[in-house]
Amino acid sequence: MVEHALKLIWNRRRANGLVVVEIAATFVVAFVLVALAGRAWSNYQRPLGFVYENIWQVRIDNESLTEQPGGFPDTSREVALMLDGLRTLPGIEAAHAIDLTPFVSGSSINGYGRDEHSLVSTLHNTLTADALAALGVHIVDGRSFGPEDEGQEYRAALVNRVFVERAFGGASPIGKKINNVPLEFAERLPPEVLREVLREVRVVGVIDDFRQHGELADETPYAILRPQPADRGSTDLFVRIAPGTDRAVEERIVATIGAIAPGWRATVTPWEELRENAIRDDLLPLRVGATIGAFMLAMVVLGLIGIVWQDVVRRTQEIGLRRAAGASMRHVRAQIVLEMLFVGLFGVAIGAVIAVQIPLLAIVRSIDWASTPPALALSAALILGLAALAAFYPAWLASRREPADALRYE
C-alpha cells in the first residue's frame, strides 16, 4: 500500500507540488505560534521572585514640579513623610519606596559585569532591605543590605542568578565590583557625573530573581541597588496591606498623601491588577497571531478537502475496480488518507528546514534552540493530523460507493 501510494503521488507530482508548498508555509506559521506559546508557558512556570498579593502601588505626582538643570527637585523629605504617614493607617503592614513598580513597561538598564569586557545589559531597581523583606525577595547567597553598608564608599547591590551566570560564568560575585566603565566612555562624561558613575557598585548578595516585567517576560539579568543619600525621592511607593482589608482604605491613602504633602496627589492600584494587565498585553500579539493562524489552518483544511475530493472524483473508476477486485471499504479509505499523509509529510519536511532557520538566524528573538524541538514535533503532529482529517471525509464518501456504480461513472 505504501509503495502504491508513493507511486500515485509521484505521478501527480505537479498537482501535489502546490499542496506541498501550501502545507510547508502553514507548518512554518504553526511552528512560530507553537514555539512562542511554549516559551510563554515555560516563562509562566518560573517564579517571580517576589510576592504581589496584597501589595498596592501608590503612584504620587505633583504637577507643580518642573525639571531643573540638575534634574527634578529633591523630594526625598516629602516622600519620607508620606511613608511615615501611610505606615500609621489601619490595615497597612508596610510602606516603602521603589524606583520601578513591577508589571509596568518602564525600565532602567545599565551595563554591569565582572570587567569591562564582560558587561551585560542589566535591568536595575532601588529598594531598601525592609522593602525587600516586605516583598518576600529570597537571598540565595551572601546577605541583604545592612548597617555595614552605611557610609561606605561603595554602593551595595543584589544581583539575580541570571546575571551571575552571564557576567561571572556562575562564579560567586560576592564582594566584586560590577560597574566597570569603559575608558572611552568615561572620558566623555562631565566630572560631576563621572564621580557618581565611577563610584563602586559592589555585590553583597544574590537573589533568586526579580521578574519586574511579569511571568511571561524572558529571563533577564537584574540588579537591585541600595538607596543612597543623593537619591531625589521616588514617585512610586507601595504598601502591603493586611489580608481581607477593605478597598475603602484607598481613600484614606489618598487623603493621607494630600494632608501630609499639599499639592501632591496619589493613585492607588493593586499589583494584582497591574499583573493582569501585563499578562493581557503580553498575550495580545500571540492572540492576534493565533487568530490569524487558526483562520489560515481552516482555509488550508477546506482547500485540502476540495483537492482530495476532486482527486477522488477523477479516480472513481479506479476505486470501483479496486472494490470489484475485493478491496474493502476500510482499505480504500486508508489508501486515500495515506496518500494525503505522505503529501503532508513532504510539506512538513520542507517547512521544518525553513523553520530551523528562525532560531539559527535569530529571526524571532523569543524562539531559541531549547523550544525548537518540541515546537517542531507539535507543529508536525498538528499539520499531519489536519491533513488526515481533510482526507477522511472524501475518502469515506468514496469508499461507500458500490463497485457497479463506480464502474458505470462517466
C-alpha positions in Angstrom: 0.0 0.0 0.0 2.8 2.4 0.8 4.6 1.8 -2.4 1.4 2.2 -4.4 0.7 5.5 -2.6 4.1 6.9 -3.3 3.8 5.9 -7.0 0.5 7.7 -7.3 1.9 10.8 -5.6 4.8 10.9 -7.9 2.6 10.5 -11.0 0.6 13.6 -9.8 3.7 15.5 -8.7 2.8 18.7 -10.4 -0.6 19.0 -8.8 0.8 17.8 -5.4 3.6 20.3 -5.6 1.3 23.3 -4.9 -0.2 21.4 -2.0 3.2 20.7 -0.5 4.2 24.3 -0.7 0.9 25.3 1.0 1.4 22.8 3.7 5.1 23.9 4.2 4.0 27.6 4.6 1.3 26.6 7.1 3.8 24.5 9.0 6.2 27.5 9.4 3.3 29.6 10.7 2.2 26.9 13.1 5.8 26.4 14.3 6.3 30.1 15.2 3.0 30.2 17.1 3.6 26.9 18.9 7.2 28.0 19.8 6.1 31.4 21.1 3.2 29.8 23.1 5.6 27.2 24.5 8.1 29.9 25.5 5.4 31.9 27.2 4.2 28.9 29.1 7.7 28.0 30.2 8.3 31.6 31.4 4.9 31.5 33.3 6.0 28.4 35.2 9.1 30.2 36.7 8.7 32.0 40.0 8.5 35.8 40.0 11.0 36.2 42.9 8.6 38.4 44.9 5.0 38.4 46.1 2.4 40.6 44.6 -0.7 39.5 46.6 -2.0 42.2 48.9 0.6 44.7 47.5 -0.7 48.0 46.2 1.0 50.6 44.1 0.8 54.2 45.3 1.8 56.5 42.4 2.4 60.0 43.6 2.9 63.1 41.5 2.9 66.9 41.7 2.1 68.9 38.6 3.7 72.0 40.0 7.2 70.4 40.0 9.2 71.3 36.9 12.5 69.8 35.8 15.6 72.0 36.6 19.1 71.9 35.1 20.2 69.3 37.7 17.0 67.2 37.3 13.8 67.3 39.3 13.8 68.9 42.8 14.8 66.8 45.7 11.5 65.3 47.1 13.1 62.7 49.4 11.9 64.6 52.5 8.2 64.7 51.3 8.4 61.0 50.3 9.8 60.0 53.7 6.9 61.9 55.5 4.3 60.2 53.2 5.7 56.8 54.0 5.6 57.5 57.7 2.0 58.6 57.4 1.0 55.6 55.4 2.5 53.2 58.0 0.2 54.6 60.6 -3.0 53.7 58.7 -5.0 50.7 59.9 -4.7 47.7 57.6 -1.3 48.8 56.2 1.5 46.5 57.3 4.4 48.2 55.4 5.0 51.1 53.1 8.2 51.6 51.1 9.5 53.5 48.0 10.5 51.7 44.8 12.1 53.2 41.7 10.2 50.9 39.2 7.0 49.1 40.0 6.8 45.6 38.7 4.4 44.8 35.8 4.8 48.2 34.2 6.6 48.9 31.0 9.3 51.3 32.4 12.8 50.0 33.0 16.3 51.2 33.9 19.2 49.5 32.2 22.9 49.7 32.8 26.0 47.7 31.7 27.3 45.7 34.7 29.8 42.8 34.7 33.0 41.3 36.1 35.1 43.6 34.0 34.7 46.0 31.0 34.9 43.0 28.6 32.1 41.1 30.3 29.4 43.8 30.6 25.8 42.6 30.2 22.7 44.7 29.8 21.2 44.6 33.2 17.8 45.9 34.5 18.1 47.5 37.9 15.9 48.9 40.6 16.3 50.5 44.0 14.9 49.1 47.2 15.7 49.1 50.9 16.3 45.9 52.9 12.9 46.3 54.6 11.2 46.7 51.2 12.9 43.5 50.0 11.6 41.7 53.1 8.1 43.1 52.6 8.1 41.7 49.0 9.5 38.3 50.1 12.6 38.5 48.0 14.8 35.5 48.7 18.5 35.8 49.2 20.3 32.7 48.0 23.9 33.7 48.5 25.6 36.4 50.6 23.4 38.8 52.5 20.8 41.6 52.1 21.6 45.3 52.7 22.6 46.1 56.3 24.1 48.6 58.7 27.6 47.7 57.4 26.8 49.4 54.1 26.1 52.7 55.8 28.6 55.5 55.0 30.7 53.3 52.7 32.4 54.5 49.5 30.7 51.7 47.6 27.0 51.2 46.7 25.7 47.8 47.8 23.8 45.7 45.2 22.0 42.5 44.9 22.0 40.5 41.6 20.0 37.6 40.3 21.2 34.2 39.2 20.9 35.1 35.5 23.3 37.9 36.0 25.8 35.7 37.9 25.6 33.1 35.1 26.1 35.6 32.2 28.6 38.1 33.8 30.6 35.8 36.1 30.1 32.4 34.4 28.5 31.0 37.5 31.3 32.0 39.9 30.5 33.8 43.1 30.2 37.6 42.6 30.1 38.4 46.3 32.3 41.4 47.2 33.0 42.1 43.5 32.7 45.4 41.7 30.3 45.3 38.7 30.2 48.9 37.3 33.3 48.7 35.1 33.0 51.7 32.9 35.0 51.5 29.6 37.7 54.2 29.4 36.5 55.7 26.1 33.0 56.2 27.6 34.3 57.7 30.9 36.4 60.3 29.1 33.3 61.8 27.6 31.5 62.4 30.9 31.4 65.7 32.9 33.5 65.5 36.1 30.5 65.7 38.5 28.7 62.8 36.6 31.9 60.8 36.3 32.4 60.8 40.1 29.0 59.2 40.6 29.4 56.8 37.7 32.8 55.6 38.9 31.5 55.0 42.5 31.9 51.3 43.1 28.8 49.2 42.9 29.6 46.1 45.0 27.7 42.9 45.1 26.7 41.9 48.6 24.2 39.2 47.8 22.5 37.1 45.2 18.7 36.8 44.8 16.7 34.1 43.2 15.1 36.6 40.7 13.1 39.7 40.4 11.0 39.5 37.3 10.0 43.1 37.0 8.0 42.7 33.8 6.0 39.7 34.9 5.7 36.0 34.3 5.7 36.0 30.6 8.9 38.0 30.2 12.1 36.3 29.3 14.8 35.8 31.9 16.9 38.9 32.3 20.0 39.9 34.3 18.8 42.0 37.2 20.3 44.1 40.0 18.7 45.8 43.0 20.7 48.8 44.4 20.6 50.1 47.9 19.2 53.7 48.1 21.8 56.4 48.7 21.5 59.9 50.2 21.9 61.5 46.8 18.6 60.0 45.6 16.0 62.7 44.9 13.0 60.7 46.0 10.8 58.2 44.1 7.3 58.8 42.7 6.5 55.2 43.1 5.5 53.8 46.5 4.0 50.5 47.5 2.0 49.4 50.6 1.5 45.9 51.9 -2.0 45.5 53.3 -3.3 43.0 55.8 -5.3 40.2 54.1 -9.0 41.0 54.0 -8.5 44.8 54.2 -11.4 46.6 52.5 -10.6 48.6 49.4 -12.0 51.7 51.2 -8.5 52.1 52.6 -7.6 53.6 49.2 -9.5 56.7 50.1 -7.6 57.0 53.3 -4.3 56.6 51.5 -5.1 59.4 49.0 -6.3 61.6 51.8 -3.2 61.0 53.9 -0.9 61.9 51.0 -2.8 65.1 50.3 -2.8 66.1 54.0 0.9 65.4 54.5 2.1 67.0 51.3 -0.4 69.6 49.8 -0.2 69.8 46.1 0.6 66.1 45.7 -1.9 63.5 44.6 -1.9 59.7 44.7 -3.3 57.0 42.5 -3.7 53.5 44.1 -3.6 50.3 42.0 -3.3 46.8 43.3 -0.3 44.9 41.9 -2.6 42.0 41.1 -4.4 44.4 38.7 -1.1 45.5 37.2 -0.1 41.9 36.7 -3.3 41.0 34.9 -2.9 44.0 32.6 0.7 43.0 31.9 -0.3 39.4 31.1 -3.1 40.6 28.8 -0.7 43.0 27.0 2.0 40.3 26.6 -0.5 37.8 25.2 -2.1 40.2 22.8 0.4 39.6 19.9 0.1 35.9 20.5 -3.7 36.0 20.5 -3.7 38.0 17.2 -1.2 35.6 15.7 -3.2 32.6 16.9 -6.4 34.0 15.4 -4.7 34.6 12.0 -3.1 31.1 12.3 -6.4 29.4 13.1 -8.0 31.2 10.1 -5.1 30.1 7.9 -5.3 26.5 9.1 -9.1 26.4 8.5 -8.6 27.7 4.9 -5.9 25.1 4.3 -8.1 22.3 5.6 -11.0 23.4 3.4 -8.7 23.6 0.5 -7.3 20.1 1.1 -10.8 18.7 1.4 -11.6 20.2 -2.0 -8.4 18.9 -3.6 -8.9 15.4 -2.2 -12.5 15.3 -3.3 -11.6 16.4 -6.8 -8.9 13.7 -6.9 -11.3 11.1 -5.7 -13.9 12.0 -8.3 -11.2 11.7 -11.1 -10.3 8.2 -9.7 -13.9 6.9 -9.4 -13.4 4.1 -11.9 -10.0 3.2 -10.3 -11.7 2.9 -6.9 -14.5 0.9 -8.5 -12.1 -1.6 -10.0 -10.3 -2.0 -6.6 -13.6 -2.5 -4.9 -14.6 -5.1 -7.5 -11.2 -6.8 -7.1 -12.0 -7.3 -3.4 -10.7 -4.2 -1.7 -12.7 -3.4 1.4 -14.2 0.0 2.2 -11.6 0.4 5.0 -8.8 -0.4 2.7 -10.0 2.3 0.2 -10.3 4.9 3.0 -6.8 4.0 4.3 -5.3 4.3 0.8 -6.6 7.8 0.2 -5.7 9.1 3.7 -2.3 7.6 3.5 -1.6 9.4 0.2 -2.6 12.7 1.8 -0.4 11.9 4.8 2.6 11.4 2.5 1.9 14.7 0.8 1.6 16.4 4.1 4.9 14.7 5.3 6.7 16.2 2.3 5.3 19.6 3.2 6.3 19.3 6.8 9.8 18.2 5.9 10.3 21.3 3.7 8.7 23.5 6.3 10.9 22.1 9.0 14.0 23.0 7.0 12.7 26.6 6.8 11.6 26.7 10.4 15.0 25.8 11.9 16.4 28.9 10.2 14.4 31.0 12.6 16.5 30.2 15.8 19.6 29.7 13.7 19.5 33.2 12.3 17.7 34.7 15.4 14.9 36.0 13.2 12.5 35.8 16.2 14.4 36.5 19.4 11.9 34.7 21.7 12.4 31.4 19.8 15.6 29.6 20.8 17.0 26.1 20.3 15.5 24.9 23.6 12.0 25.5 22.4 12.6 24.4 18.8 12.4 20.5 19.0 9.1 20.4 20.9 7.6 23.1 18.7 8.7 21.1 15.5 7.1 17.9 16.9 3.8 19.6 17.9 3.5 21.5 14.7 4.2 18.4 12.6 1.6 16.4 14.6 -0.9 19.3 14.1 -0.4 19.6 10.3 -0.4 15.8 9.7 -3.5 15.5 11.9 -5.3 18.2 9.9 -4.1 16.6 6.6 -5.6 13.2 7.7 -8.8 14.9 8.8 -9.1 16.7 5.5 -8.7 13.5 3.6 -11.0 11.4 5.8 -14.4 12.7 4.7 -13.8 12.4 0.9 -12.2 9.0 1.5 -15.3 7.9 3.5 -17.7 9.1 0.7 -15.6 7.3 -1.9 -15.4 4.0 0.0 -19.2 3.9 0.3 -19.8 3.8 -3.5 -20.8 0.4 -4.8 -18.4 -1.1 -7.3 -21.1 -1.4 -10.0 -22.0 2.3 -9.6 -18.4 3.4 -9.7 -17.7 1.4 -12.9 -20.7 3.0 -14.7 -19.5 6.5 -13.6 -18.8 8.9 -16.5 
